Amino acid sequence: MNRKHFLSSILPAGAILSSRENLKTFNEPDIPLKIPPYLKKGDIIGITCPAGFIILEDIQPAVNKIKEWGFEIKIGGTVGKKDFTFGGTDEERLQDFQQMLDDKKIKAIMCARGGYGAIRIIDALDFKKFTAHPKWIIGFSDITVMHSHLNKNFGIASIHSKMCNSFPADWSKAEPVQIETIESIQKCLSGEKMIYSATPNEKNKTGIAEGILIGGNLKTLETLAGSKSDINTDGKILFVEDTGEYLYSIDRMFWNLKRSGKLNKLKALIIGGFKVKPADTPEEEFGKNLFDIVLEKVKQYNYPVCFDFPVGHQKNNFALKCGIKHQLSINTKAVTLKEI
């Protein structure tokens, strides 16, 4: 039998077209959005180390400042523990994070620092009690694993922001932008509607877009591709940042976004801070800069693209509410991202 006729005899033409369209990416339908309760004075924030290690002394500035905000602190058992680069063994980090997920008295969990390690425990965590009583999970870099997993599987909002290791020991010597970005964590936790601005870049693609804000560390997002923590980017505003990567590696990561379909149906793309690692020798120069790399991947799309947004491994790293609807407006004179 003719194969074309055979297929049409068992499937309507529309069904064949629909099945082809559904093969485009790993993206799946969205889960209804859930926003954890915002915090009030007296609420408890837990501090734990799901990734790299940190000593108690180094989180003390964060503890002091959070208490100034009116919140209480519960320090997890992994703070001060060390297993090579990790904040304790996988089992210890898993148990500490699980305890904080399950404790109804804890209203938010701040990861003490990034590094590496969250992916080693994410599949063993039990989110049943957490989904019944959501709370804010706070952090960035390696904690992108958590943000992506929560968004993909539970539709629960979270806060992409600085962590304990970014709080200055002496606030009188802190730069204004450092203070402002840390205070943005308090604003997010307290339920303030957030608004951000960025310096216009001549390479930006102008426009206005609305969508759920998602994203984080680009390398981490790449490693989650195809896993059950992989994000759905359709109809979203995607932000990415990274540090210590060669330009060719950044190019490869953006090709991953493109080839996996994650750039196809975006509402907008936000490029945060990218600290590029210089080529080892002149012969290994890549020949394209960050602007070239990004604009090459999005040239066929009409959505807005913003460069130099204040998020990433840098002092001007503002707290962003992942999983919540925002509006991005880009023109030649101003760039604004606001929660709606």
TIRO-706658 format. One record per atom (N, C-alpha, C, O): residue in three letters; x, y, z. Coordinates in steps of 0.02 Angstrom, whole numbers, plus 50000, padded with zeros to 5 digits. Layout:
# residues N
ALAXYZ
...
# end
This chain:
# residues 340
MET500424994050000
MET500005000050000
MET500435006250000
MET500965006450032
ASN500215011449964
ASN500565017849965
ASN500575020550037
ASN500055021050069
ARG501185022250061
ARG501265024250131
ARG500845030450148
ARG500545030950201
LYS500845035250101
LYS500465041450112
LYS499715039950120
LYS499385042650164
HIS499455035550076
HIS498755033750079
HIS498605029750142
HIS498075030450172
PHE499085025650163
PHE498995021550223
PHE498935026050285
PHE498495025150327
LEU499385031050289
LEU499365035650347
LEU498715039550348
LEU498415040450401
SER498505041950290
SER497895045950288
SER497285041850303
SER496775044450324
SER497335035250293
SER496765030950308
SER496675029650382
SER496125028050404
ILE497215030350421
ILE497165029150493
ILE497185035450534
ILE496995035450593
LEU497405041050504
LEU497435047350540
LEU497155052950496
LEU497335053450438
PRO496725057150523
PRO496505063050485
PRO497105067550471
PRO497585067550509
ALA497065071350417
ALA497625075650398
ALA497805080350454
ALA498395081550466
GLY497315083150489
GLY497455087750544
GLY497835084450600
GLY498255087650632
ALA497685078050612
ALA498035074450666
ALA498755073350648
ALA499195073650692
ILE498895072050584
ILE499595071250562
ILE499975077650572
ILE500535077650598
LEU499665083350553
LEU499995089750561
LEU500105091250635
LEU500635093550654
SER499595089750676
SER499655091150747
SER500215087050778
SER500595089550820
SER500275080750758
SER500795076550787
SER501485079050768
SER501955078550808
ARG501565081750708
ARG502205084550687
ARG502375090650728
ARG502945091550750
GLU501865094950740
GLU501985100950778
GLU502195099450850
GLU502585103050880
ASN501925094050877
ASN502075092250946
ASN502765089450956
ASN502985088451013
LEU503115088150901
LEU503785085350906
LEU504315090750911
LEU504915089150916
LYS504115097050911
LYS504605102450902
LYS505105103150959
LYS505685104450946
THR504895102251022
THR505335103251079
THR505135098651136
THR504675094651129
PHE505495099351193
PHE505315095751254
PHE504765099551292
PHE504525097051343
ASN504565105351268
ASN504095109451305
ASN503425105951314
ASN503195102251270
GLU503105107151371
GLU502475104151387
GLU501995109551412
GLU502225115151426
PRO501345108051417
PRO500885113151441
PRO501065115651511
PRO501335111851552
ASP500925121951524
ASP501085124851589
ASP500655121951644
ASP500075120151634
ILE500955121551704
ILE500595119951764
ILE500335126551793
ILE500695131551790
PRO499725126651821
PRO499465132951849
PRO499955136051899
PRO500255132651940
LEU500025142651895
LEU500495146251937
LEU500285146252010
LEU499705147152027
LYS500785145152054
LYS500675145552126
LYS501185150452155
LYS501785149652144
ILE500955155352191
ILE501405160252222
ILE501415158852297
ILE500895159252330
PRO501995157352326
PRO502035156152398
PRO501805162452436
PRO501855167952410
PRO501565161652497
PRO501375167452537
PRO501965172152548
PRO502525169952561
TYR501845178652542
TYR502365183452556
TYR502485183752631
TYR502035182052671
LEU503075185952650
LEU503265185752721
LEU503045191952759
LEU502985197352730
LYS502935190952822
LYS502785196552868
LYS503295196252925
LYS503645191152933
LYS503345201552962
LYS503835201853016
LYS503725196153066
LYS503165194553085
GLY504285193153086
GLY504255187453131
GLY504285180753096
GLY504405175653129
ASP504185180753030
ASP504225174452993
ASP504945171852992
ASP505425175752997
ILE505015165352984
ILE505665162052988
ILE505935160552918
ILE505575157952875
ILE506565162352906
ILE506925160652845
ILE507465155552863
ILE507875156852907
GLY507465149852830
GLY507975144852841
GLY508575146152796
GLY508495148452739
ILE509165144752821
ILE509775145352781
ILE510115138552777
ILE510245135452829
THR510245136152717
THR510535129552707
THR511015129552649
THR511045134352611
CYS511395124152643
CYS511915123652591
CYS511775117552546
CYS512045112252558
PRO511365118252494
PRO511245112652450
PRO511795111552399
PRO511795106652362
ALA512275116152397
ALA512815115852348
ALA513485116452383
ALA513695111952419
GLY513825122152374
GLY514495123052402
GLY514485124452477
GLY513955125952505
PHE515065123952509
PHE515115124852581
PHE515235132152599
PHE515495136052559
ILE515035133852659
ILE515175140452687
ILE515195139852763
ILE514835135752792
ILE515605143852795
ILE515655143452868
ILE515165148352900
ILE514945153152868
LEU515005147152963
LEU514515151252998
LEU514705158652999
LEU514285162952991
GLU515345159953009
GLU515585166853011
GLU515415170652948
GLU515255176652950
ASP515445167252891
ASP515325170652826
ASP514595171952811
ASP514445175852766
ILE514135168652847
ILE513425170252836
ILE513165175252887
ILE512595177552882
GLN513585176952936
GLN513355181252990
GLN513105188152966
GLN512605190552991
PRO513455191352917
PRO513185197652892
PRO512485197052864
PRO512065201452872
ALA512345191452830
ALA511675190252803
ALA511175189152859
ALA510615191752857
VAL511375185252909
VAL510935184052966
VAL510745190553000
VAL510165191753016
ASN511245194853011
ASN511125201253045
ASN510645205653005
ASN510185208553033
LYS510755206052940
LYS510345210252897
LYS509625207652893
LYS509145211452896
ILE509555201152885
ILE508875198152881
ILE508485199352945
ILE507885200452944
LYS508835199053001
LYS508505200453065
LYS508305207853070
LYS507795209553099
GLU508715212253041
GLU508535219353037
GLU507895220352998
GLU507495224853013
TRP507795216152948
TRP507175216552908
TRP506565214352947
TRP505995215552926
GLY506675211253005
GLY506105209053047
GLY505965201653043
GLY505465199353072
PHE506375197953009
PHE506275190753003
PHE506715186953053
PHE507215189653078
GLU506515180853068
GLU506915176453110
GLU507315171653065
GLU507145170853007
ILE507825168653093
ILE508265164253055
ILE508315157353087
ILE508365156653148
LYS508295152353045
LYS508465145553067
LYS509065143253026
LYS509015142652965
ILE509615142053058
ILE510225139953022
ILE510235132353016
ILE510195128753066
GLY510305130052955
GLY510305122852942
GLY510945119452964
GLY511455122652975
GLY510895112952969
GLY511465108952992
GLY512035108652944
GLY512585106652962
THR511925110552881
THR512465110252831
THR512915116352834
THR513475116252807
VAL512685121752866
VAL513115127752872
VAL513705125952917
VAL513615124052975
GLY514305126652889
GLY514905124852926
GLY515165117952911
GLY515725116252929
LYS514755113852877
LYS514985107152858
LYS515365107552792
LYS515245112052751
LYS515815102852781
LYS516215102852720
LYS516385095752699
LYS516655091852738
ASP516225094152639
ASP516415087852608
ASP516735089552541
ASP516395089952490
PHE517395090552542
PHE517755093252484
PHE517445100052467
PHE517455104552508
THR517155100952407
THR516875107552389
THR516155108352413
THR515875113852410
PHE515855103052438
PHE515145103152455
PHE515025105152527
PHE515465104652570
GLY514415107652540
GLY514215109352608
GLY513955103252644
GLY513385102952666
GLY514385098352651
GLY514195091952680
GLY514115086752626
GLY514135088352567
THR514015080552646
THR513915075152598
THR513245075952562
THR512825080052583
ASP513145072252509
ASP512495072552475
ASP511935071052523
ASP511415074352522
GLU512025066052566
GLU511515064052614
GLU511365069652664
GLU510795070852681
GLU511895072952687
GLU511795078352735
GLU511445084352703
GLU511005087252734
ARG511645086052643
ARG511325091752608
ARG510605090152592
ARG510165094452597
LEU510475083952571
LEU509795081852556
LEU509355082152619
LEU508805084852616
GLN509605079452674
GLN509215079352736
GLN509065086452761
GLN508515087852783
ASP509555090852757
ASP509475097652781
ASP508955101352739
ASP508515104752766
PHE509005100752673
PHE508535104252629
PHE507835101252637
PHE507345104952639
GLN507795094752642
GLN507145091452651
GLN506805093752715
GLN506205094952715
GLN507185094252768
GLN506905096552831
GLN506615103452826
GLN506085104952854
MET506955107852788
MET506695114652780
MET506095114852733
MET505655119052742
LEU506075110552684
LEU505485110052641
LEU504875108052681
LEU504325110452669
ASP504975103452728
ASP504415100552765
ASP504195104552826
ASP503635103652850
ASP504625108952851
ASP504485112652911
ASP503995118352896
ASP504185123152862
LYS503375117852919
LYS502875122952904
LYS503035129652935
LYS502785134852912
LYS503455129752987
LYS503625136053019
LYS504105140252977
LYS504125146352983
ILE504475136952933
ILE504945140452889
ILE504555142952828
ILE504245139052793
LYS504585149452816
LYS504205152552762
LYS504615153952699
LYS504335155452646
ALA505275153452705
ALA505715154352647
ALA506375150752661
ALA506575150052719
ILE506695148552608
ILE507345145152614
ILE507845148952573
ILE507785149452512
MET508345151752607
MET508885155152571
MET509485150452566
MET509735147952617
CYS509705149252505
CYS510305145152496
CYS510915149552513
CYS510975155152490
ALA511355146852554
ALA511905150852580
ALA512385153052526
ALA512675158452529
ARG512485148852476
ARG512915150552419
ARG512785145652363
ARG512405140852370
GLY513095146952305
GLY513025142452248
GLY513605137652246
GLY513735134152295
GLY513935137452189
GLY514485132652180
GLY514255127052136
GLY514125127952076
TYR514205121152165
TYR513955115252128
TYR513685110252179
TYR513985109252232
GLY513135107052162
GLY512895101752205
GLY512145100552206
GLY511925095152223
ALA511745105652187
ALA511015104852191
ALA510765099252147
ALA510285095752165
ILE511075098352089
ILE510845093152043
ILE510955086152071
ILE510625081352050
ARG511405085452119
ARG511555079052149
ARG511005076852198
ARG510975070952217
ILE510585081552220
ILE510065079752269
ILE509355080952244
ILE508885078752276
ILE509275084452189
ILE508615086752168
ILE508125080952158
ILE507535081552177
ASP508335075352130
ASP507875069852116
ASP507685065952178
ASP507195062252178
ALA508075066752232
ALA507915063152294
ALA507475067252341
ALA507225064652390
LEU507375073652326
LEU506955077852369
LEU506215076052360
LEU505995074752304
ASP505855076052415
ASP505135074752414
ASP504775081552422
ASP504825084752474
PHE504415083552371
PHE504105090152371
PHE503355089952390
PHE503005094952382
LYS503115084252416
LYS502405083752431
LYS502175088952481
LYS501685092552469
LYS502515089352538
LYS502315094252589
LYS502435101352565
LYS502055105952582
PHE502965102252527
PHE503125108852500
PHE502585111352453
PHE502385117152456
THR502335107052409
THR501815109152362
THR501155110552397
THR500765114752374
ALA501035107152453
ALA500435108452492
ALA500485115152529
ALA499985118552540
HIS501095116852549
HIS501225123152585
HIS501845126452555
HIS502385126152584
PRO501775129652496
PRO502365132452461
PRO502715137852502
PRO502405141452541
LYS503355138352491
LYS503755143652523
LYS504265146052472
LYS504395142652422
TRP504545151852484
TRP505025154752437
TRP505705151352443
TRP505975150552498
ILE505975149252386
ILE506665146752383
ILE507085152152349
ILE506905154652295
ILE507635153852380
ILE508025159752360
ILE508745157852342
ILE509065154152379
GLY508995160352286
GLY509685159252267
GLY509785159952192
GLY509295161152156
PHE510395159252169
PHE510525159552097
PHE511115155052080
PHE511345151252123
SER511365155552019
SER511925151551995
SER511725144151996
SER511285142151959
ASP512045140052038
ASP511875132952041
ASP511155131852063
ASP510865126652049
ILE510865136652098
ILE510185136052122
ILE509685136752066
ILE509085135852076
THR509915138352006
THR509505137951946
THR509175131151940
THR508615130551914
VAL509515125951964
VAL509215119251964
VAL508555119252001
VAL508065116451976
MET508535122452059
MET507915122752099
MET507385126852064
MET506805124752059
HIS507565132752039
HIS507075137052005
HIS506765133451946
HIS506155133551937
SER507175130251906
SER506935126851846
SER506485120951865
SER505965119851834
HIS506695117151915
HIS506315111251936
HIS505625113251964
HIS505125110151948
LEU505605118552004
LEU504975120852032
LEU504505123351978
LEU503905121851979
ASN504775127151931
ASN504365129851878
ASN504085124351833
ASN503495124451816
LYS504505119651815
LYS504305114451768
LYS503795109651799
LYS503305107851767
ASN503925107551860
ASN503525102251889
ASN502945104451932
ASN502445100951938
PHE503005110451962
PHE502485112452010
PHE502185119351996
PHE501675121152025
GLY502495123251952
GLY502255129951938
GLY502305134551997
GLY501905139252004
ILE502785133252042
ILE502855137252103
ILE503385142552093
ILE503945141152071
ALA503215148752109
ALA503675154352100
ALA504245154052150
ALA504185151052204
SER504805157052132
SER505405156952174
SER505795163452161
SER505625167252116
ILE506315164552200
ILE506685170952195
ILE507405169652174
ILE507785166452210
HIS507585172252116
HIS508265171852090
HIS508635177952116
HIS508485183552095
SER509115176952162
SER509435182752192
SER510105180952223
SER510305175052225
LYS510435186052247
LYS511045185052286
LYS510905180652346
LYS510335179852368
MET511455177752373
MET511395173352430
MET511815176052488
MET512085181552484
CYS511875172152540
CYS512215174552601
CYS512925176852589
CYS513155181652621
ASN513285173652544
ASN513985175352533
ASN514085181952497
ASN514645184152486
SER513525185252478
SER513575191752444
SER513415197652490
SER513465203452469
PHE513225196252551
PHE513075201652598
PHE513725204452626
PHE514155200652649
PRO513825211152624
PRO514455214052647
PRO514525213752723
PRO514035214452760
ALA515135212752746
ALA515275212752818
ALA515205219752847
ALA515005220552905
ASP515385224752808
ASP515365231652831
ASP514915235652783
ASP515125237352728
TRP514305237052804
TRP513835240352760
TRP514035247552746
TRP513825250452695
SER514435250552790
SER514645257452779
SER515115258052720
SER515205263452692
LYS515425252452700
LYS515885252452644
LYS515585249452581
LYS515905249152529
ALA514955247252585
ALA514625244252527
ALA514435249452476
ALA514245255052493
GLU514485247652412
GLU514275252052358
GLU513515252552357
GLU513175247752375
PRO513245258252335
PRO512515259052333
PRO512155253452295
PRO511635251152316
VAL512445251352238
VAL512115246152199
VAL512115239452236
VAL511645235452229
GLN512635238252276
GLN512655232052316
GLN512095232152369
GLN511765227052380
ILE512005237852401
ILE511475238452451
ILE510795237852418
ILE510355234452444
GLU510705241152362
GLU510065241152327
GLU509865234152305
GLU509275232252311
THR510345230252280
THR510175223552256
THR510005218852314
THR509565214652307
ILE510345219652369
ILE510185215452427
ILE509505217352456
ILE509115213052476
GLU509365223752458
GLU508715225952483
GLU508145223752437
GLU507575223252459
SER508305222352373
SER507785219852328
SER507545212952349
SER506985210952332
ILE507955209152385
ILE507735202652412
ILE507175203652462
ILE506665200252459
GLN507265208452507
GLN506745209952556
GLN506105212152522
GLN505555210052541
LYS506165216352471
LYS505575218752435
LYS505195212952402
LYS504585212752404
CYS505575208352371
CYS505245202552341
CYS504885198352393
CYS504305196452383
LEU505225196952449
LEU504935192752501
LEU504325195952533
LEU503875192452556
SER504305202652535
SER503765206152568
SER503165207452523
SER502655210152545
GLY503225205552459
GLY502665206052414
GLY502625212452374
GLY502115213952343
GLU503165216352375
GLU503165222552336
GLU503165220852261
GLU503515216352239
LYS502775224552222
LYS502785223752150
LYS503445226552124
LYS503595232452134
MET503835222352092
MET504515224252073
MET504545227652005
MET504165226051960
ILE504995232552001
ILE505135235851937
ILE505885237151932
ILE506195239251981
TYR506165235851874
TYR506885236451863
TYR507015240551800
TYR506595240951755
SER507595243551798
SER507795247151738
SER508505244951718
SER508895242851761
ALA508655245551655
ALA509315243951629
ALA509525249351580
ALA509095252551548
THR510165250351574
THR510425255351527
THR510315252851455
THR510525247251440
PRO510005256751412
PRO509895254451343
PRO510555252851308
PRO511055256351315
ASN510545247551270
ASN511125245451231
ASN510945245951157
ASN510395243951137
GLU511395248451116
GLU511245249351045
GLU511105242751009
GLU510825242650955
LYS511305237251040
LYS511195230651010
LYS510505227751028
LYS510305222651001
ASN510155230951074
ASN509495228551094
ASN509015228151035
ASN509075231950987
LYS508545223551039
LYS507985223350992
LYS507375226051029
LYS507145223051078
THR507115231551006
THR506595235151042
THR505915231651037
THR505795227550993
GLY505475233551084
GLY504805230851084
GLY504535230151155
GLY504885231651203
ILE503905227951161
ILE503585226851225
ILE503315219751226
ILE503015217451177
ALA503415216351282
ALA503185209451287
ALA502955207951358
ALA503205210951406
GLU502475203451365
GLU502245201151430
GLU502275193551433
GLU502115190151384
GLY502485190951490
GLY502525183751498
GLY502805181851566
GLY503065186151603
ILE502745175551583
ILE503045172951644
ILE503805173451639
ILE504095171551588
LEU504125175851691
LEU504855176651692
LEU505175170251717
LEU505015167851771
ILE505645167451678
ILE506005161351697
ILE506735162151675
ILE506895166451635
GLY507165157751702
GLY507855157651679
GLY508345156551734
GLY508195153551785
GLY508955159251722
GLY509495158351770
GLY510155157351736
GLY510285160051682
ASN510575153451767
ASN511245152251741
ASN511215147951678
ASN510925142551678
LEU511515150451624
LEU511435147251558
LEU511755140251557
LEU511455135651530
LYS512345139551586
LYS512665132951587
LYS512235127851624
LYS512175122151603
THR511945130051679
THR511525125551718
THR510905123651679
THR510695117851679
LEU510595128551645
LEU510015127051604
LEU510185122051549
LEU509785117651534
GLU510785122651521
GLU510995117951469
GLU511045110951497
GLU510845106151464
THR511305110251558
THR511385103551586
THR510715100351605
THR510675094251614
LEU510195104451611
LEU509535101851629
LEU509125099751567
LEU508595096751574
ALA509375101351508
ALA509005099851446
ALA508835092451441
ALA509265088151450
GLY508205091051427
GLY507975084151419
GLY507815080651484
GLY507575074951483
SER507955083851541
SER507815080851606
SER507125083051630
SER506805087251599
LYS506905080251686
LYS506255082251713
LYS506275089051746
LYS505765091551771
SER506865092251747
SER506925099151772
SER506985104151715
SER507085110151727
ASP506925101751653
ASP507005106051594
ASP506425110951590
ASP505845109051598
ILE506575117351576
ILE506055122451577
ILE505665122651511
ILE505915120951458
ASN505035124851517
ASN504605126251460
ASN504655133751446
ASN504455137851488
THR504915135551388
THR505025142651372
THR504465145751329
THR504475151851319
ASP504005141751305
ASP503485144551260
ASP503085149951296
ASP502815148751350
GLY503045155751265
GLY502655161251292
GLY502965164551352
GLY502625168351387
LYS503605163251366
LYS503935165851425
LYS504435171451408
LYS504645172151350
ILE504615175251459
ILE505185179751455
ILE505765176051487
ILE505755174451547
LEU506275174551448
LEU506845170651471
LEU507435175251486
LEU507625179351444
PHE507725174551547
PHE508345178151562
PHE508905173151574
PHE508795167851603
VAL509505174951552
VAL510085170551560
VAL510695174751580
VAL510755180651562
GLU511155171551616
GLU511785174651636
GLU512295169151645
GLU512115163251650
ASP512935171051646
ASP513455166051658
ASP514115169351674
ASP514195175451667
THR514585165351696
THR515245167951715
THR515785162851703
THR515675156851710
GLY516375165251684
GLY516955160851676
GLY516925155951618
GLY517235150651621
GLU516545157651566
GLU516485153251508
GLU516835156451447
GLU516815162451438
TYR517155152151407
TYR517435154451344
TYR516875156451296
TYR516315153951302
LEU517025160851249
LEU516525162951200
LEU516265157051159
LEU515675156751143
TYR516705152351142
TYR516465146651102
TYR515985142351143
TYR515515139451115
SER516095142151208
SER515635138351251
SER514965141851257
SER514445138551258
ILE514975148451261
ILE514345152351263
ILE513965151351197
ILE513355150551197
ASP514335151351141
ASP514025150151077
ASP513685143351075
ASP513125142651050
ARG514025138351101
ARG513745131551103
ARG513115131251145
ARG512635127751127
MET513115134851201
MET512525134851245
MET511925138251210
MET511355135951217
PHE512055143651174
PHE511505146851138
PHE511265142551079
PHE510675142651062
TRP511715138751049
TRP511495133950998
TRP511045128651029
TRP510565126450998
ASN511205126651090
ASN510785121851126
ASN510075124651135
ASN509585121151124
LEU510035131051156
LEU509375134151164
LEU508995134151097
LEU508395132651095
LYS509345135851045
LYS509025136350979
LYS508815129450953
LYS508245128650931
ARG509265124650955
ARG509135118050926
ARG508615114150966
ARG508275109750939
SER508555115651030
SER508055112251072
SER507375115751069
SER506905113651103
GLY507325121151029
GLY506695124551020
GLY506525129651073
GLY505975132451074
LYS506995131051118
LYS506845135451174
LYS506825142851154
LYS506595147051193
LEU507055144551095
LEU507025151451072
LEU506435152651025
LEU506285158251006
ASN506085147251006
ASN505575147750954
ASN504985152250972
ASN504785156450932
LYS504715151251031
LYS504095154651049
LYS504165158951111
LYS503685159651150
LEU504755161751121
LEU504845166351176
LEU504425172651166
LEU504255174451110
LYS504265175851222
LYS503985182651219
LYS504545187851217
LYS504475193051186
ALA505095186251252
ALA505675190751252
ALA506275187051281
ALA506205181951315
LEU506865189751266
LEU507495186851291
LEU507885192251327
LEU507995197651300
ILE508105190751388
ILE508505195351428
ILE509195192451438
ILE509265186951464
ILE509705196251418
ILE510395194051428
ILE510685197951487
ILE510755204051484
GLY510845194351540
GLY511135197451599
GLY511885197951594
GLY512165198351539
GLY512225197851650
GLY512945198251651
GLY513275191951624
GLY513075186451642
PHE513775192851583
PHE514175187351557
PHE514915189151565
PHE515175193351529
LYS515245185951613
LYS515965186851622
LYS516315181751578
LYS516345175851594
VAL516595184151523
VAL516895179751473
VAL517615178051492
VAL518005182351511
LYS517775171751487
LYS518455169451499
LYS518875170551436
LYS518685168251382
PRO519435174051441
PRO519845175451382
PRO520125169051351
PRO520245164151385
ALA520215169251285
ALA520525163451251
ALA521235162351278
ALA521575167151296
ASP521445156151281
ASP522095154451309
ASP522665157151266
ASP523195159151292
THR522575157151201
THR523085159651154
THR522735163551098
THR522145162451086
PRO523085168051064
PRO522785171751008
PRO522505167150954
PRO522005168750922
GLU522815161350945
GLU522585156650894
GLU521895153750911
GLU521555151150867
GLU521705154150975
GLU521065151250996
GLU520515156551003
GLU519975155051029
GLU520635162650980
GLU520115167750982
GLU519515165350941
GLU519585162650887
PHE518915166350969
PHE518315163650937
PHE518085167750877
PHE517825164950829
GLY518185174250879
GLY518015178350821
GLY517315181450823
GLY517145185450780
LYS516915179650873
LYS516255182650882
LYS516195184850955
LYS516435181351000
ASN515885190550967
ASN515765192751036
ASN515075190551058
ASN514705187251021
LEU514895192251120
LEU514255190051147
LEU513665192551106
LEU513185188851094
PHE513695198851083
PHE513155201551043
PHE513075197550978
PHE512515195850958
ASP513635195950945
ASP513605192050883
ASP513285185250896
ASP512855183050857
ILE513485182050950
ILE513245175350967
ILE512495175350976
ILE512135171150948
VAL512245180051016
VAL511525180151032
VAL511115182250971
VAL510625178950954
LEU511315187650939
LEU510915190250883
LEU510895185450824
LEU510405185350787
GLU511405181450815
GLU511405176350764
GLU510855171250777
GLU510535168850730
LYS510735169550840
LYS510255164250858
LYS509535166750856
LYS509065162750849
VAL509435173350862
VAL508755175950867
VAL508555180250806
VAL508025183350806
LYS508975180350755
LYS508845184850698
LYS508185183450663
LYS507905187950632
GLN507935177250667
GLN507315175650632
GLN506695177250673
GLN506135176550649
TYR506795179350736
TYR506235180750780
TYR506125188250789
TYR506585192250780
ASN505515190050806
ASN505335197150811
ASN505275199550883
ASN505125205450894
TYR505385195350931
TYR505275197451001
TYR505855201951026
TYR506405201750998
PRO505715205851079
PRO506235210251106
PRO506815206351137
PRO506725200951164
VAL507415209251132
VAL508015206451162
VAL508385211951198
VAL508515217251170
CYS508555210751261
CYS508895215751302
CYS509575213151323
CYS509645207551346
PHE510085217351315
PHE510765215851339
PHE510915219951402
PHE510595225051416
ASP511405217551440
ASP511655221151499
ASP511135222151554
ASP511135227251588
PHE510685217251562
PHE510205217751616
PHE510545216351683
PHE510985212051686
PRO510345219851736
PRO510695219051800
PRO510525212751839
PRO510205212951891
VAL510755207051812
VAL510685200651846
VAL511285196351827
VAL511505196451770
GLY511545192651876
GLY512115188251861
GLY512645188451914
GLY512525190851970
HIS513225185751898
HIS513785185351944
HIS514145192151946
HIS514695192951921
GLN513805196951977
GLN514065203851977
GLN513715207552034
GLN513225205052063
LYS513955213552050
LYS513655217352105
LYS512945219452090
LYS512515219252135
ASN512805221352029
ASN512125223452012
ASN511705217351990
ASN511505216551933
ASN511585213152040
ASN511205206852031
ASN510565207452071
ASN510545205552129
PHE510035210052039
PHE509415211252074
PHE509005204852082
PHE509035200352041
ALA508615204652135
ALA508175199052147
ALA507605199052097
ALA507285204252086
LEU507475193352066
LEU506945192552016
LEU506475187052039
LEU506695181852064
LYS505825188152030
LYS505335183052047
LYS505225178551986
LYS504895180451938
CYS505505172551989
CYS505415167651936
CYS504705164751940
CYS504445163551995
GLY504395163651883
GLY503735160551882
GLY503165165451890
GLY502595163351899
ILE503315171951887
ILE502795177151894
ILE502795181451831
ILE503315182651801
LYS502205183651812
LYS502135187451750
LYS502445194351755
LYS502355197951804
HIS502825196151704
HIS503155202751700
HIS503025205751631
HIS502835202351583
GLN503145212251627
GLN503145215751563
GLN503835218651551
GLN504115221951594
LEU504105217351492
LEU504745220051472
LEU504635225251417
LEU504315223851366
SER504885231251428
SER504825236651379
SER505515239051360
SER505905241151403
ILE505675238851295
ILE506335240851271
ILE506245246051215
ILE505925244651164
ASN506525251951225
ASN506575256751170
ASN507275259751172
ASN507695257651212
THR507405264451130
THR508085267151124
THR508295271451184
THR508885272851193
LYS507805273451225
LYS507955277851281
LYS507895274451349
LYS508175276951398
ALA507545268951353
ALA507435265751418
ALA507295258351410
ALA507025256151359
VAL507475254551462
VAL507315247451467
VAL506995246451536
VAL507295248151587
THR506395243651537
THR506045242651600
THR505745235551602
THR505435233251555
LEU505855232351658
LEU505535225851672
LEU505125226851735
LEU505385228851787
LYS504475225451731
LYS504065226351790
LYS503585220451799
LYS503335217551752
GLU503475218851863
GLU503015213651882
GLU502305216051870
GLU502145221751887
ILE501885211751842
ILE501185213651830
ILE500715208351857
ILE500105209051852
# end
